[in-house]
Amino acid sequence: LGEEAEDVLTSTNIIAEERKVYSGVLKGLDNHFIVRRNVIFERARFNQRNQPADETSDHYITVLYNLAENCNYREMKEEMIRHLLVVGIRDSALSERLQLDSDLNLEKA
């Protein structure tokens, strides 16, 4: 490894035994370079998103799907998108009608 790589490897705090094994070095470098998402921040971005006046419904839905990707909602993902779609759309009359549908799912919304 080069000098810069050695510096990075040193900063990962990989113990000497792990440095002798390829998988140990790879794990340490992955932990160093892979970006960790802040779920709290990502969920805040998702939950604060409303449809602006100049945005189409299709684009708004696409944005919600993209924002939800980093929220770690797992099996709740579609429900959370449905919820924000209902409360975040700019048409308040449509939002009210959707809120009154107790069987509303994402596909139906």
Contact map, one row per residue, 1 for C-alpha under 8 A:
1110110000000000000000000000000000000000000000000000000000000000000000000000000000000000000000000000000000000
1111110000000000000000000000000000000000000000000000000000000000000000000000000000000000000000000000000000000
1111111000000000000000000000000000000000000000000000000000000000000000000000000000000000000000000000000000000
0111111100000000000000000000000000000000000000000000000000000000000000000000000000000000000000000000000000000
1111111110000000000000000000000000000000000000000000000000000000000000000000000000000000000000000000000000000
1111111111000000000000000000000000000000000000000000000000000000000000000000000000000000000000000000000000000
0011111111100000000000000000000000000000000000000000000000000000000000000000000000000000000000000000000000000
0001111111110000000000000000100000000000000000000000000000000000000000000000000000000000000000000000000000000
0000111111111100000000001001100000000000000000000000000000000000000000000000000000000000000000000000000000000
0000011111111100000000000000000000000000000000000000000000000000000000000000000000000000000000000000000000000
0000001111111000000000000000000000000000000000000000000000000000000000000000000000000000000000000000000000000
0000000111111100000000000001101100000000000000000000000000000000000000000000000000000000000000000000000000000
0000000011111110000000000001000000000000000000000000000000000000000000000000000000000000000000000000000000000
0000000011011111011000011001000000000000000000000000000000000000000000000000000000000000000000000000000000000
0000000000001111111000000000000000000000000000000000000000000000000000000000000000000000000000000000000000000
0000000000000111111100000000000000000000000000000000000000000000000000000000000000000000000000000000000000000
0000000000000011111110000000000000000000000000000000000000000000000000000000000000000000000000000000000000000
0000000000000111111111111000000000000000000000000000000000000000000000000000000000000000000000000000000000000
0000000000000111111111011000000000000000000000000000000000000000000000000000000000000000000000000000000000000
0000000000000001111111011000000000000000000000000000000000000000000000000000000000000000000000000000000000000
0000000000000000111111111000000000000000000000000000000000000000000000000000000000000000000000000000000000000
0000000000000000011111111100000000000000000000000000000000000000000000000000000000000000000000000000000000000
0000000000000000010011111110000000000000000000000000000000000000000000000000000000000000000000000000000000000
0000000000000100011111111111000000000000000000000000000000000000000000000000000000000000000000000000000000000
0000000010000100011111111111100000000000000000000000000000000000000000000000000000000000000000000000000000000
0000000000000000000001111111110000000000000000000000000000000000000000000000000000000000000000000000000000000
0000000000000000000000111111111000000000000000000000000000000000000000000000000000000000000000000000000000000
0000000010011100000000011111111100000000000000000000000000000000000000000000000000000000000000000000000000000
0000000110010000000000001111111110000000000000000000000000000000000000000000000000000000000000000000000000000
0000000000000000000000000111111111000000000000000000000000000000000000000000000000000000000000000000000000000
0000000000010000000000000011111111000000000000000000000000000000000000000000000000000000000000000000000000000
0000000000010000000000000001111111000000000000000000000000000000000000000000000000000000000000000000000000000
0000000000000000000000000000111111100000000000000000000000000000000000000000000000000000000000000000000000000
0000000000000000000000000000011111110000000000000000000000000000000000000000000000000000000000000000000000000
0000000000000000000000000000000011111000000000000000000000000000000000000000000000000000000000000000000000000
0000000000000000000000000000000001111100000000000000000000000000000000000000000000000000000000000000000000000
0000000000000000000000000000000000111110010000000000000000000000000001000000000000000000000000000000000000000
0000000000000000000000000000000000011111110000000000000000000000000000000000000000000000000000000000000000000
0000000000000000000000000000000000001111111000000000000000000000000001110000000000000000000000000000000000000
0000000000000000000000000000000000000111111100000000000000000000000000100000000000000000000000000000000000000
0000000000000000000000000000000000000111111110000000000000000000000000000000000000000000000000000000000000000
0000000000000000000000000000000000001111111111000000000000000000001101100000000000000000000000000000000000000
0000000000000000000000000000000000000011111111100000000000000000000101100000000000000000000000000000000000000
0000000000000000000000000000000000000001111111110000000000000000000000000000000000000000000000000000000000000
0000000000000000000000000000000000000000111111111000000000000000001000000000000000000000000000000000000000000
0000000000000000000000000000000000000000011111111000000000000001001100100000000000000000000000000000000000000
0000000000000000000000000000000000000000001111111000000000000000000000000000000000010000000000000000000000000
0000000000000000000000000000000000000000000111111100000000000000000000000000000000000000000000000000000000000
0000000000000000000000000000000000000000000011111110000000000001000000000000000000010001000000000000000000000
0000000000000000000000000000000000000000000000011111000000000000000000000000000000010011110000000000000000000
0000000000000000000000000000000000000000000000001111101010010000000000000000000000000001110000000000000000000
0000000000000000000000000000000000000000000000000111111000000000000000000000000000000000010000000000000000000
0000000000000000000000000000000000000000000000000011111000000000000000000000000000000000010000000000000000000
0000000000000000000000000000000000000000000000000001111100000000000000000000000000000000000000000000000000000
0000000000000000000000000000000000000000000000000011111110110000000000000000000000000000000000000000000000000
0000000000000000000000000000000000000000000000000000011111110000000000000000000000000000000000000000000000000
0000000000000000000000000000000000000000000000000010001111111000000000000000000000000000100000000000000000000
0000000000000000000000000000000000000000000000000000000111111100000000000000000000000000000000000000000000000
0000000000000000000000000000000000000000000000000000001111111110000000000000000000000000000000000000000000000
0000000000000000000000000000000000000000000000000010001111111111000000000000000000000000000000000000000000000
0000000000000000000000000000000000000000000000000000000011111111100000000000000000001000000000000000000000000
0000000000000000000000000000000000000000000000000000000001111111110000000000000000000000000000000000000000000
0000000000000000000000000000000000000000000000000000000000111111111000000000000000000000000000000000000000000
0000000000000000000000000000000000000000000001001000000000011111111100000000000010011000000000000000000000000
0000000000000000000000000000000000000000000000000000000000001111111110000000000010000000000000000000000000000
0000000000000000000000000000000000000000000000000000000000000111111111000000000000000000000000000000000000000
0000000000000000000000000000000000000000010011000000000000000011111111100000000000000000000000000000000000000
0000000000000000000000000000000000000000011001000000000000000001111111111000100010000000000000000000000000000
0000000000000000000000000000000000000000000000000000000000000000111111110000000000000000000000000000000000000
0000000000000000000000000000000000001010011000000000000000000000011111110000000000000000000000000000000000000
0000000000000000000000000000000000000011011001000000000000000000001111111000000000000000000000000000000000000
0000000000000000000000000000000000000010000000000000000000000000000111111100100000000000000000000000000000000
0000000000000000000000000000000000000000000000000000000000000000000100111111100100000000000000000000000000000
0000000000000000000000000000000000000000000000000000000000000000000000011111100000000000000000000000000000000
0000000000000000000000000000000000000000000000000000000000000000000000001111110000000000000000000000000000000
0000000000000000000000000000000000000000000000000000000000000000000000001111111100000000000000000000000000000
0000000000000000000000000000000000000000000000000000000000000000000100011111111110000000000000000000000000000
0000000000000000000000000000000000000000000000000000000000000000000000000011111111000000000000000000000001000
0000000000000000000000000000000000000000000000000000000000000000000000000001111111100000000000000000000011000
0000000000000000000000000000000000000000000000000000000000000000000000001001111111110000000000000000000000000
0000000000000000000000000000000000000000000000000000000000000001100100000000111111111000000000000000000001000
0000000000000000000000000000000000000000000000000000000000000000000000000000011111111100000000000000000011001
0000000000000000000000000000000000000000000000000000000000000000000000000000001111111110000000000000000000000
0000000000000000000000000000000000000000000000101100000000000001000000000000000111111111100000000000000000000
0000000000000000000000000000000000000000000000000000000000001001000000000000000011111111100000000000000000001
0000000000000000000000000000000000000000000000000000000000000000000000000000000001111111100000100110000000001
0000000000000000000000000000000000000000000000000100000000000000000000000000000000111111100000100000000000000
0000000000000000000000000000000000000000000000001110000000000000000000000000000000011111110000100000000000000
0000000000000000000000000000000000000000000000000110000010000000000000000000000000011111111100100000000000000
0000000000000000000000000000000000000000000000000111100000000000000000000000000000000001111100000000000000000
0000000000000000000000000000000000000000000000000000000000000000000000000000000000000000111111100000000000000
0000000000000000000000000000000000000000000000000000000000000000000000000000000000000000111111110000000000000
0000000000000000000000000000000000000000000000000000000000000000000000000000000000000000001111111000000000000
0000000000000000000000000000000000000000000000000000000000000000000000000000000000000000001111111100000000000
0000000000000000000000000000000000000000000000000000000000000000000000000000000000000111101111111110000000000
0000000000000000000000000000000000000000000000000000000000000000000000000000000000000000000111111111000000000
0000000000000000000000000000000000000000000000000000000000000000000000000000000000000000000011111111100000000
0000000000000000000000000000000000000000000000000000000000000000000000000000000000000100000001111111100100001
0000000000000000000000000000000000000000000000000000000000000000000000000000000000000100000000111111110000000
0000000000000000000000000000000000000000000000000000000000000000000000000000000000000000000000011111110000000
0000000000000000000000000000000000000000000000000000000000000000000000000000000000000000000000001111111100000
0000000000000000000000000000000000000000000000000000000000000000000000000000000000000000000000000011111100000
0000000000000000000000000000000000000000000000000000000000000000000000000000000000000000000000000000111110000
0000000000000000000000000000000000000000000000000000000000000000000000000000000000000000000000000100111111011
0000000000000000000000000000000000000000000000000000000000000000000000000000001001000000000000000000001111111
0000000000000000000000000000000000000000000000000000000000000000000000000000011011000000000000000000000111111
0000000000000000000000000000000000000000000000000000000000000000000000000000000000000000000000000000000011111
0000000000000000000000000000000000000000000000000000000000000000000000000000000000000000000000000000000111111
0000000000000000000000000000000000000000000000000000000000000000000000000000000001001100000000000100000111111
